[in-house]
Amino acid sequence: MMNIKLKRLALILFFSAYTYLNAQQEINFGDFSRPVPSVSSLAAYSNAPVSYASGIPDISFPLLSLPSNNKNIALNLNLSYNPLNVSPLEAASDIGTGWSLFMGGVISRKIVGELDEKFDDSSVHYYKKNDFDDIYYYNLPGLSGKFKIVRNITANTFSVANMSSNLVKIEYTRESNNATLILNSFTITDTKGIKYIFNDYSRSNSELNAHLLGGRVYKSAFFLSQIKDSNDIEIANFTYQKDIKYKYGSTSFVNYQTCKLKTITSPFYGKIELDYLYDGSLENTMNDPYTITKAVLKDHYNHIISQYGFEYSYSIYGPQPTGPGKRVLTKLKKINRNNIVSENTEFQYNTSEYDQFVTDFNIPYGYNLSYFCPVNDHTNNPRYAGLGVLKRVIGPTGGVTEYNFEPQEIYMDKTTSEYLNPIVNGSSFVNSQLQYLKDFSQFSFDTNHGTTRLFNVTGTPNVKKKVYIVFNVTSTYTPIFWDPNTPPYVDFSIRQGTNPVSSNGVCAHPGNSSTYKMEEYDLVPGFYEIKFLGSGGTGDIMMLDLGHTPLPFKNSEVTTGLRIANIKYYNHRNDANPVKTTKYSYDNFADSNSSTGYVFSPEDDFGDMNVSQFTLYKNVKVSNADDQIGYTKYYYKTPNDYPATQNGSTSFWPYYNLTKGGLAEKKEVYNAQNQLLISENTDYIMENIPGSYFLMIGDHMYSSSAYFKKITASTKSFFDGQTVEEINETHFDGSNLEASLVKKIYDDVTTETTLTYPNLSGAYSSLFSKNIKGIPVIQETIEDGKTLSKSITKFDNPSSVLPTSVMTTNVSDGSTKTAMTFDLYDEKGNVVQMTSAVGIPTTIIYGYDKTQPIAKIQGATYAQVSPYIQSIIDASNADAANPANEQALITALNIFRKTAALKDYVISTNTYDPLIGMTTNTPPNGITETYIYNPDNKLEKVIDMNGKVLKEYKYNYKN
């Protein structure tokens, strides 16, 4: 009976923790280290990997895709989930807790200590030239990283330190303030010369700057405004909804300014639009008050192509200072171009504590003295780490993917006597994951029938152990001589023989310590007397000492982070048994009683360890539930494999930025009979990037950005008693961090491909000056010392970075000839005329506002064709504006193909539904094929010019 009461009390006190936290001050994101909830979650993807090494699975959903006139840039909208963003210390984004919507680009900011630009007035007495510590995370289409601003205090100058292994160029503009650096905008140029311009920003208010009336308003994140190519042609532009919220009903003191992405526009292709809902009741809660309700893809003429809707609820799991809980995404709705919901994807979240560690004594894992205190540390108890985390994804056809996470484990040596003795002897409560409270005696008392009771403490003679007395009063008696200043009460004391024993009050029930309390004693084995004091009454006593889980203890320590334990797949949401289960084990392959997890922190981010820390595992086994189809072992290197070196009072940790994600070292594939089938080994040679900034990664610990100089991957396959090996080497150039030599050795044949890139001097210096360092201009392949091929891309137009020709080398005599010339481009960079090696020109006509090739004419120059093309260009633009005009375009193309002046040329034509696909293809023989799409933009059938079905597609979804 007493155990039941104890558990009920624990539950009451668990919810008391919520009451306590709810009483705290209102949320002000301006005082958070990462002040913009809907973009701060992106930092997790830069700091910690999504991989087997981290135990974080890839949970993502591609939504919308918008092409651009640059093949290197795709403007996609992707939804991703990361359990690292479900911490109680993380606010819910505008797409829901744990979810991030990758769209456009953003430079989010992490405040380290105080604002970098806090001291912005040199006339005040407290002014100082402070070091800059804040970290900026950038997320761009296909590129992410981080940087910081470095201040030379003596000269009061500032520079950008890139903290990632790339050679992007980061520039900024600033306000005219000489006291400090206040940023206005950024431009990031990648190694293909693409420029990402950040002119828009959000603002937050830091009330920690108490000396400033109304706090301090600062730029909290910078948002992508425009993308331009290296010829300064606009690739995309972005518009934002900017709302200013004022403090306490004021119209002068800014609380924050939003910068919510509204449209992503690819000129003449189309746009993605986002709709938001503002809820003022979510102000001052752990939620972004804005919610994304819909994302819509439209073409250039505003026709809806595809769209997604989002539905939400609010989770009660995880303590919230105020408000209804955290926003959670519950449903993703795909809506076709007829505005009909064609697919529903549902998301369900975990509502249970982790109870997989319940002991034989029916006392739950993690059960410790905090259960008896009014404030339960929800953020640090691994029992609660999984509350509110994604559990099930129910697909459009009813199939279910179930994600079962568990607390992370890190390695800890638990074999030493110093560690074992206090636990085994029960002399100290030092580990709630191995120890628990177990009752050895419990009884009820009534002082009318006796005021003393004996009890026995067992254990090692003369060795003190912890004993806990849970004292619960159910009624009290009124004293015979009533004193109004002395209320009725019951208490107790403990004696051994005639000597009193001192105690420590662990804690009491909040609000009434006379009815319930718990006392802690250090007692040697023997008999003791408990004596009841006061006016008398009735109640219950429970006596507990420390138990522990069976020996040997596993060499691990559970933390509050999460890792994937298994993924189960069901055919239907109501199925009890999965059709497939994938299991993940992180124990040491050589010692299953030891974990291989180690905790790390991002570079220069150690000040926020409760959010930023992550775990990497050196060994991960991936298998089916019953291992009947075999399993795979993955081995990883971590930063610990490249230890720090001491230099005076400081240490240098090499290659940290490369190894903090876990480096794949070995992969072994086994069948169900434990036979090795495939073995893959990877070796790395790394070097520091020349001139890179020294980053602080801990107390007196530094590192610098590094790159892979060489990666060697060897694969051995074992079958029929034979071994087949393939070796691949990739060498990287330190000047641009790109692959410079790729070598493959297979079946005693060595093939080498050399790649050359633009550099500071020579024929390609004009490209290099625009940061075009990552596009190869010369490529040569050699097999066993003999040249197989060599190509050179020329850029002979000094006013453009578009290629002018491709040269190839004759492998027999080493002579060089022109394989192709690119004679003419339009203003968008489309090639409209090229000439082959034998001098035959080809002209390409672009329609649909110059976004799609509608005609290809072989044998004619653009000048020969141009008098006859305007009608098909106009007809294609009309088709883009109104699909009902497609037949007019087809007619115009038929007339174009029959033009007498073009009769000697080979002509093919195409029509399109923009952003959906090709609708007709007419090759030179004039036999047209028509492509028909369903409302979900999926190809349904192909028919010939007589209406005969050539191909038909049925979409039967598999769960």
N, C-alpha and C positions, 0 to 999 in steps of 0.2 A: 504493500500500500504506500509506503513511504517513497519508493521509487517513482510511482505514478505522480505523487504530489511534487516531487522534485522536478520531473520533466515538465509538468504544467507550469511550475514557477519559472523554469528556464524559458518557456515560450512567452510568458508574460513579460519577462525582462528583455527578451529579444525585441518585442514591439515597443518596449520602453525606450530602446535605442532610437527608434524612429521618432518618438515624441521629443526626445532630447535634440536630435538633429534638426527637426522641424522648427525648433525654437530659435535656431541660429539666425544671424543677420541675413538680409536679403542679398541675393546674388548680384554681383556687378562684374560682368565679364571683363571690364576694363582693368580690374585688379588681378585677373587670371594671368598665369604665365603665357598661355596661348589664348588670346582674347577674342577670337572669332570662332564660335563653336562649329560652324558648318565648313570651315576649311582647316581647322587645327587637326582634325582627324587624319588628314592626308599625310601628316608627318610620320605616322606609323609605318607607312609604306616606304619611306626613305630610311627610317632608322632601323627597322627590323624586317627580315625577309619573309615572304610568303613561300614556305618550302618545307620539306621534310625536316630539315635541320632545326627549324624553329617550332615545328609542330603546328604551324598555322596553315590550314588548307586554303587552296584557291577557291573562293566562293564568289563568282562574278557572273554578271548577266549583260551581254552586249545589247544595247537598246536601239539607238538610232545612229546612222552613219551618213555623213554629209561629205561628198567629195569636194576637191578644190582643183584649181588649175595647176597645182604643183604635186607631182606624183609622190613627193616625200611627206606631204601633209594630208592627213585624214582627220576630219573634224568629227570625232565619234563621241557618243554619249554612252558611258559604261557605268553600271551599278556594281559596287563591290562591297563585301562584308569582311570585317576584321574584328575578331573578338578582343583584340588589345584595346579597342575603342569603346568597350563596354564597362570600363572602370567607373565606380561611383564618382571619381574625380573628373570624369569626362562628361561634358554636356552633350545632350542629344542634338544632332545636326538637323537641318531642315528636311532631310530625307529619312531620319530615324536613327535611333541609337545603334552604333556599330556600323552603320551604312555610310558609304561615301559615294557621291556622284561625280565621276571624273568627267569634266566638261570644261572646255576652254582652257584657261590657265590661271594660276594664282601664285603669288609669293606670300605665303603666310609667315607670321612672325612669332617667335617665342621670346618672351621677355625673360632675361636672366638677371636676377637681382632687381635693379630699378631700370627705368627707361634709359636707353643710351643718351637720348637728347634731353634729359631732365634739366641739366644746367645750361639753359639757353639764354641767360641774361648775365653778361659779364659785369654789370654794375652792382649786383646784389652782393652782400657780404659773404654769403655761403657759396658763391660761385667757385667751381673748380673744373679743371680739364680732366674729366674722368675717362677711364678706359671704356671702350665699347665692347659689350659682351653679348648683345642680343644675336639670335640666330634666325636666318631667313631660309625657309624651305620653298623651293620652286617646283611646281608641277606643270609640265607643258605636254602637248601631244607627243607621246613617245619619248619623253625626257623628264627626268626628275633629279633633284640634288639639293644641296644647301650651301650657304655661304654666310660670311659675317663681314662686318665692316671693322677694319683695323685702324686705330687712331695712333698717329705719331704725336704724342703729347708735346714734345719739345717744339716741333715745327707746326703743330696744330693742323696737320694734313691727314687725309683719309684715303684709304684704298680698300679694294674688295679682295677678300681671301676666299677663293673657291674651295669648299671642303669636300668636293666629290671628284671621282676619277674621270674627268672629262676636261676638255679645253674650250668650253663655252666662254665667250667674252661677255662680261657683266659690266654695264655702265649705268650711271645714275645722273639725275639732275637734282639740284638742291635749292632750298630757299636761301635768300640773301641774308643769312645770319652768320656773323663771324665768330660768335661765341661757341657754337657747336655745329654739328651737321644735322640738318633737318631735311629729310629726303622728300622729293616731289614725285619722282618717277624712276623706272628702271627700263633698260633695254638689254635683252639677252640675245646674243647672236650665236647660233650653233655652228658646228664645223662644216655645214653645208651652205653657210652664208644666210640662213633663214633668220630673220630678225623678229623677235617677240617683244612688243612694246607694251609696257605697263603704265598707263597714264591715269587709270582709275584706282580709287582706293576707298576703303572703309575707315571709319574713325571710332575710337573708344575713349572712355574717360576714366583715368586712373585717379581714384580718390586717395590713394596712398600718398600722393603729392599734396599733403594737407596744407602746405604753406601757400598754395595757389587757390584763390577764391573759386569755388565751383569745381575744384579738381583740375586735372591736366588732360586736355584733349589731344590725342596723338593719332597718327596713321597706323592702324592695326594690321592691315593687309593691303597688298597691291594686286590689282586684277588686270588680266590681259585685255588690252584695248584693240590691238591690231597685230596682224602678222603680215610681213612683207618678205618677198624673196630678195635675192642678192642684186636684182636689177631694179629694186625699189618698187616692184609691182605688188599691189595689195592682194594678198591671198585670202584673208578673212578679216572681219571686224566684229566687235562685240559691244553690245549696249547693256546698260544696267539700270535697275530700279534703285534709286537712291532716296531713302527716307531718313529724315532727321528726327530723332526722338529727344525730347528735352527733359531735364531733371525736375521732378517734383512739380509738374505743371508750369514750369517757367518757360518763357519764350526766348531766353538768352543763354542759359547754361545747357550745353549739349551733353546728353547722356551717351548717345552713340549715333553713328550714321551708317546705315546699311549700304551694301553694294551688291545687290542681288542680280545675278546674270539673267537677262531677259531674252536676248536673241544672240545667236551665233549665225553670222551671215557669210556665206561663200558667194562672192559677187557673180551673178548670173547663173549660179547653180541652184541656190535655195537657201533655206535658213532653218534653224531649230529654235523654237520658242518655248519658254518656260513660264508656267503660271504659278503664282504664290497665293497663299492665304495667310493674312496676319491675324493673330489672336493675342489681344492685349492682356488676357488673363495669364498668359505664359511669361509675361515680363517678370523679372526677378526670380525665375525658376531655372532649373538645370536644363532648359530647352531654348533653342533658337525660337523666338516667337513667330518666325516665318516658316511656313510649310510648303513644300513643293507639291502641287496637286496634279499637274499635267505637263508632259513634254511632247511637243508636236514637231514633226518634220514636214516642211512645206517646200514646194519648188519655187522657182524665181517669180512665178506669177500667182503665188499664194494658194495654190492647190494643195490640199492636205494629202500627204503621201502615207504617213504612218504616225501613230501616236501612242503614248502610254499614260495611263492614269495610276495614281497612287492612293491607297487607303491606309489609315493609321488607327492606332489606339494608344492608350497610355498605360505603361507598366507600373505596378505597385512595387516592383522588386528593385532593390537598391535604394538606400536612404536619400531622400530629397529634402533639401532645406525648406522649400515651400512648394506649393502647387500640386498638380494632380499626379505627378510621377513623370517618367521620361517617355517621350514619343517613341513608338515602335512602328515600323513598317509592317503591315499585316497582309497587304494584297497589292500585286502588280498586275494591272489590266492592260492587255494589248488591244488597241482599238484600230480597226482597219480604216481604209480611206472612205468607206461608206458610213463611218461613225458608229459602227457596231462592234461591241466587245467580242473579239474572236478567241481570246485566250485569257485565262486567269491563272496566276501563280500565287499561292498562298504561303505565308511565312508564320510559323509557330515558334514560340520561345520557351525555354526551360523555366519551370516554376518550382523545381525541387532543389533542396540542398543536396550537396554531395554526401551520400550516406554509404558509399561503397567501403568505408573503413570502419563500419560499426563492429565493435568487438564482441567476444563471446559473453561479456558481462552486460550486454545491452546498454552500454554507455557509448554515446556516439563519438566518432573521431572528432578531434578538435574540442572536445568537451573539457573546459577548464574553468578556472575561478572567475573568468570574466562573465560567466553565466549568472553569477550572483551579484553582479554590479549593475548599476543603472545604465551605464553606457557600454554597449557591446561594440567593439571595433569591427564594424562590418567590412571595412576596406582591407583589413589584414588577416581575416580568418578565411582560410581556403574553403571551408564548408559552404560559404556563400558566393564563391567566385563565379559559379555558373548560373546564378539567378539572373534571368532576363537575357541569357545568351541564346542565339539562334539554335533551334532544335530540329525543326522539320521544314523542308521545302516541298510543297505539294504542287506538282507540275500541272500543266493544262489538261493532261489526259488522266489525271488522278494518281499517277505514280508518285512515290514519296522517296526523297533522299533525307535520311535522318543523320544529323551530325551529333555525335556524342563526345563532348569535351570532358576533360578531367583536369585537376590542378597540375601545374608544372612541378617537376621534381629536379632538384639539383644534387650534385654529388656532395656527400659529407661523410667523412670517415667516422664510423661509429663502433670501431673495434678497440679503441684504446681504453685502458682502465680508468683514466681520468674522466672519460665520457661515461663509461658504463656504470661505475660504482654508485654515483648518486641516484641513478635511475633504478638499478637492481635493488639497492637497499631501501629505496623509498625515502631517502633523506632530503631530497629536494624535488620541487616541481619545476623541472627545467625544460621539458619538451611535451607539449600537448598532443603531439602526433604519435608519441610512443607511450605516454602515460595517461592514466585516467583515474578518476576517483571511484573507488568501489567501497560499498558499505560492508562493514564487518559486524555491525550491531545496530539494531533499531528497536525502539520501544516507545510506548506512550507513558505519560506520567500524570499523576493526580496527587498534589501535595497533601490532600486530606488522608491519603493512604501511605504516606512516606515521603520524606524530603531528601533521601539519599539513595544512590544506586551504584553498585559496583560494575566495572567492566574491565576486560582484559585486553592488553595490547601485546600482540605476538611479534616475533622478529628476531634479528640477530642480537644476542645479549650485549648490553651496554652500548649499542649503536643507536643513536637517535633516529627516529623516523617521523615523517609528517603525519599528523592526525588532525582531521577536521570534524568539528562538532556542529551539526546543523540543528539549531534550536528554534522550534516553532511553537508559539503560545496560542492555544485555541480559546482559552477563557481565563479570566483573572478573578480572584476573590477580593472583596472589600476588606481593608484592614479593620481590626477590632477597634482601635483608637484612631478615628478618622482625622487625618490632617489634610486640609484642602490644598496644602502646598506639596503634598506627597501623594501622587496618584497611585492607584493599585498597579502593581507590576510583578513580573516573575523573571528572575535571572538565575544564573548558575555559576558555580566555580568547580574547579577540578583539583583534587588532591591525590598525592601518592603517599600513603602512610599518613603522616601528620604534616607533610610539607606541601604548601600550595604550589601549583604549577602555573607559570605565566603563560599568557597567550597573546596572539596578535589578532585584532579584529580584521577579518578579511573584507567583509562588507555586509551591509544590512539591507533589508528591503526598503526601497525608497519611500520616505514619508512616515514610517512607523517602526523605529528600531526596537521597540519594546515587544513586538509580536513575532518578529522573525530576525534571526541573525546567524552568522556563521563565524566561528572562531577557529584559529589555526594554532596548533601546538606542536612542539618538538619534544617527543616522548621516547624514553627508552622502554623496551618491553617490560611488562609487569602489570600488576593490578592497580586500578585507580578508582577513586570515589568521585562521583559527580554529586554535588549538593545544590539543591534548589533554594534560592533566596527570594526575599520580598514578601508580598502579602499572600502569595500562594495562587494556585490555579492549575489548569490542565494544559496538556500539549503533547508534542511529539519530539523525539530525539532520533537523529540519525548520526552514526559515527562512521567516518570514512577514512581510509588510508589510500596510499598510492599503489596502483597496479600498473603493469606494463604489458605490452604486446609480447608474444613469444620471442625468445632468442633463436637464432642470431638476428639482430636488427639489420634492416636493409641500409646500405650505405647511401642514404639519400635524405633529402629534406623537402617536404612539400611546400610550395609557395602559392601565392594567390593568383599567379598568372595561369593561363589556360593553354592546353595543347589538345590536339585531336586524339581521342582514344580509339574510336572506330567510326566508320560510316556504313550505315545500313541502307539497303535499297529494297523498296516494297513495290509490288505491282499496283496496290490500291491502298488508300488511306486506312481502310478498315482491316487490312491483313494483319494477322498476329505474328507471322513469321516472315522474315526478309528472304528475298530470293538470292541475295548476295550480301556479304559483310566483308569489309576491308578493315583489318586490324593494324594498329600501329604500336610498336613496342620500342622503348627508348633505353632499355637496359644494356649494360656492357656485354658485348658478344662473348667476351672471355670470362665474365663473372656476372651471372644473371642477378646476383644479389647487390649489384651496384648500379646506380644511375650514371649516365654519361652527360648529364646536363650541367651547364655552367652559366652563370649570370653575367651579362655584359651591359654596358651603357653606351649610348651613342657618343661620338666625339663631341667634345665641348658642350655636352648636354647632361652632365652628371649632376647638376644642381636640382634636377626634377626627377629623381630616381623612382619615385612612387608611380610615375606615369611612364617614363621612358625606358626603364630597364626591360630587357628581354632575355630569354634563355635560348641557348644553342645546344644541340645534342650531337655528340660525336658518332654515335651508333643509332641507326633507326632500322627496324625490321618491318617490312610491309608484307602482309600475308592475308590469305583468305581465312575465313572463320575457322575452318578445320584443316587448313594447310593441304587440302587434297589436290590443289592445282599448283602447288609450289609456293615459293616465297622469294623475296628479294631483300638483300642486306645492303644498306647504304652506310658508307663511312665518310665522315666529314672532318676537315681541319677547322679549328677555331683560332682566335687570337692567341690562345695559350700555347699553340704549337710554334709560335714565333715570339718567344718571351722578350720582355723589356731588358734593356741594358742600362746599367747605372752610369751616370756621368756627374760626379760630385753630389749635390743635394737633389738633383733631378734625375728622372729616368726617361728613356726614349723607347716607345713601344712601336716596332716597325710594322708596316703594312696593315695597320689596324682597320682602315676604311675598307680594305678589300676582304679581310678575313671575318669582320664582324657579321657578315651575312652567312658564314659557314661555307667553306670551300669543299666541293665534291672531290673526295680523294679516291674512293673505290666504290664499285658497284658489283655485287655478286648475285647472279640469278640461279636459283636452285629449283629442281623439280620436287615432286611430292616424296621422292625416295632420298632426298637430301643429296642428290648428285649435282655437282657444279656444272652448269651449262654455259654460262657466259661470265667472264670477269673483265671489268673495265677499270683501268687505273689512270689517274690523272696527276701529273706533276706540274708544279708552278715555279717559275722564276719571276720574282717581283723586284721592282726598283721604285724609289721615290721619284715623283714627278719633279724635274729640275725647277728650283726656285719656289716650290710650294710652301705654303704658310705652315708654321708649327702650330698644331692644335693641342689644346689642353684636354686630356681625356681622364683626368683624375688629379688628386692632390700631388703636385710636383711630378706629374706624369704627362708626357707629350708624345705626339705622333705627327706625321705629315702625310698628305695625300700621295698614294702610290698607284702604280699601274702594273699590269701583267706584261712583262717583257717576253716571256715565252710560256706557252702551255703545251704540254705533251700528253696526248691521250692514246693509250694502247688498249686494244680490245682483243681478248682471246676467246675463241669459241671452241667448245669441246663436244665432239660427236664421233661415234663409231671408232673410238680409240685414237682419234686424230685431233690435233690442235691447229687451228688457223688463227694467225695473228695479223692485226692491222694496226699501224702506228700513224698517228696524225700529229704533226707539229705546227703550231702557229706562233710566228714571231711578230712582235709588235714594235712599231717605230715610236721612240720616245718623243719625237717632235710633234706627233699628232695623235698618238695612242691608238692608231689604226693598225690592222694586220698588214705587215709588209712582206711576209713570206709564209706560204702555206705549203707544207711538205707532207706527202702521203707515201707510206711504204707498205706495199701489199703484194704478196706472192713474188717477193724478191725484185719488185719493180718500184723505183723511186720516182715520184712525180712532184715537181716543185713549181709553184706559181708565185711569181714576184709581182708586187704591186707598188707603184710609185705615185706619190701624191704631190700637189703643189707645194712649193717651198718659198722662202723669202726672196730668193734670187732666181734668175733664169726665165724661161719662157712663160712660166705660170705664176709669176710674182703678182700679177694683177688679181688673180684668184685668191692668193694667199692674203693680200691686203684686205680682202673682204671676209676674212676668216674662213674661207673655203679650204679646209685642210683635210676633210674626210671623204672627198670624191676622188677615186683613183683615175689618173690620166694615162698611165702606161701599165699594161698587164702582159706578162710573158710567162708561158708555161713550158717547162723542160722535163723530159722523161729520160732518165738514165743518161743525162748529159746532152741529150739531143733536143733542140728547140722544136716544140710542136706548134706553137702559135705565139704571136706577139702583136699587140694592138696599141696604137697611140691615139688618144683623143686630142684634137687640136682646138685651141681657142684663139683664133687669129683676129677676132674683132675686138679691138681695144676698148670699145664703148659698151661691150656686153660680156656677160659671163656664160652665155649659151655656146655650146660646142659648134664649131664650124665644119669639122671633118673628122673621119676616123681613118687612120693609116694602119695597114697591116704589113707584116714582113713575110716574104717568100722564104719558107724554111729550107728550101733546096739551095738557094744561092745567096740568101741574106739580103736580097734587094727589098726595097720598101715601095709600096704603091698605095694609092688612095682607094679605100674600099667604099667609102660613102662620103658625100659632101652634103651639108645641111645649108642649102642656098638661101632660104628665106623663112623668116618667122613672122607671125602676126604680133600685134601689140600685147597679146596675152602669153606669148612664149610658145605658141603652137607652131610646129614645123609645117609649113604649107608647101614647101618644095624641097626635094632632095634628089641627088643624082647618084646613080650606082657607079661601080668601078668601071663599067664599060660605057659610061656616058649617057645612060638612059635616064631621063628625068621622071619623077613621079610627083604629081600635085595632089594635095589633100585639101578638100574644101570643108570648112567647119561651119556648122549651123547651130541652131538652138542657142543663139546668142554666143556663138563660138565656144561652146562647151562639148560638142560631139562631132566626130567626122561623119559627114553625110555623103560624101562622094570621094572616090579615089580614082585618079586618072593616070594610068601608066603610059609613058611615052611623051607626055606633053609638059611644057613648062607652065608655070603659073600665068605668065604673060599671055600664053596662047589660049588659056582656059578662061581667064578673068572676064572677058566680054560677055560670057554666057552664064555666069554663076549667080548673079544678083537675084534672079527669080526663085531659085531653089533656097537661097539663104533666107529671103523674105518669107517664103512658104514655111520653112522650118521654124522660124520665129513665131509665125502665126499658129503653127501646130503646138508649140510650147505654151503659147498664151491660151489656147483653147483646143483640147484634144479632138474636138469635132472637126477640126481643120486637117486632120491627118490625111484624108483621102485626097485633098487638094495638093498636099505635099507629094504624095505618091505619084499623082498625075504630073506635077512639075518635074519630078525626077525622071519619069518615063520620057517626057519631052526632051529633057537635058541629055539623056543617053542617046537619043536619036538625032541630036543636032548634027547637021551635015558637016560642019567644020570640025567635028570631033570623031568622025566616023573611023578614022585610022587608029584610034587610041582604045586601050582596054579600060573599061569603066565598070566600077561596082558602086552600089549605093546602099544606104541604110536609113532607117527611121527609128525613132525612140519615143518612149514615154519617160521623160526626164526623172531621174532618181529611182526609176523602176527597172528599166531594161530596154534592150533592142526590141522593136516591134516588127520590122521587116528587114530582110537581107536579100538584095538582088545582086548576084554575082555577074560576071561578064556575059554568061550565057543567057541572061534575062529571065531565068526561072526563079521567081520570088518565093521565099518562105516567110510565113507570118507567125509571130509569136504572141500567144494570148496568155494574160496573167489574171489570176483571181484577185479578189479585193484585198487579200493579204500580201499582194505583190509577188506571189510565187508563180513560176511558170506552170501553166496548166496544160497547154497543148501547142504543137507546131503543125501548121497546115500549109498545103501548097496553094498555088494560085487558083486552083479549081475548087478549093474548099475541102480537099481530101486530108484527113488527119494522118500526118506522118509520124508523130510521136505524141503520147499522152502521159501525163504524170499524175499519179495518185499519191497522196501524202498520208501514210498510215504511221502514226507516231508510236515509237517504242518507248516504254517507260525507262 
